[in-house]
C-alpha cells in the first residue's frame, strides 16, 4: 500500500487474500495480480497519495450501515504499462 497509495505499511491490517486460479487469469490477461483486502481505519481526503506510475484510479465506495453510519471503501485500479 505504501508504494501504490502512500499509506505506511504498518497502518494496514490485512484481512485476507482473494483466491482463484492465478495461472488461468494470467494466461487470459497477461498479468499476475493478487487482490488483497485490508482495513486501514478512518481516512481523510488527504490520506491517499496515489502513485501515478502505479495507480490508474482510486474509487471511493460508500455503504450505509446500521445506526445511520456510513462505511467507506476504496478500490484501486492498477496501471499496466
N, C-alpha and C positions, 0 to 999 in steps of 0.2 A: 504494500500500500504506500510505502514511503516513496518509492520510485515513481509510481503512477500518479498519485494524487497528493503527495506531500504530508501524509499523516505519519507520525512516528510509529514504528513497528510495535512498540510496547503499548500503544493505545488501542490496538485491535485485539478483541477476543475472538479467535476462530471458532465458529460453531460447527463447521463441517465442510467437507469437500463433496461436490456432486459427482456421482459415479456414472459412467456409461462405457461403451466400447470405444476407447480413445483411438485405437488403431483404425477402426472404421470411420470415425469422424475425421481423423487426419487424412485418410485416403480420399474422402469426399471433398474436404475444404482446403487441403494442402497446408494446414496449420495445426499446431498442437496447442490446446488451451485447457487449463484446469480451472474450472469455476470454483471459487472459494466463497463461502458465506461467513460473514463476521459481524460482530457487534462493536460499534465504536462509541456508543453513548450519544449525548446531545452534541450536535454540531451547529455552529453559527454559519452564516453565509460565507464568511471569510476563512472558514476552516479548511476548505478544499482548495488545493492549488494544483490543478491538473497539468501534467507534463504534456505539452502539445505534441511531442515526438512519440509518446506512448498512448495517449488517450484521445480518441476522436470526439467523444461525447460523455457528459455526466448528466444523468437524468434523475431528478428528484421525484420520488413517488410517495404519495400520502395515503394513509389508511386511517379511517375513523375507527377508534376502539371505544370500548365501554367507558362511561363516565364523562363523555364529552372530550376525551383526549384524542390527540392526533399522533400517529406514529409515522415517522419518515424513513424512507429507504432510498438508497442511491444505487443506480445501475451505471456501470462504466462500459463504454464501448471502446475496445482497444483498437488502435490504429494498426493496420497491417501494411507494411511497406514492401 
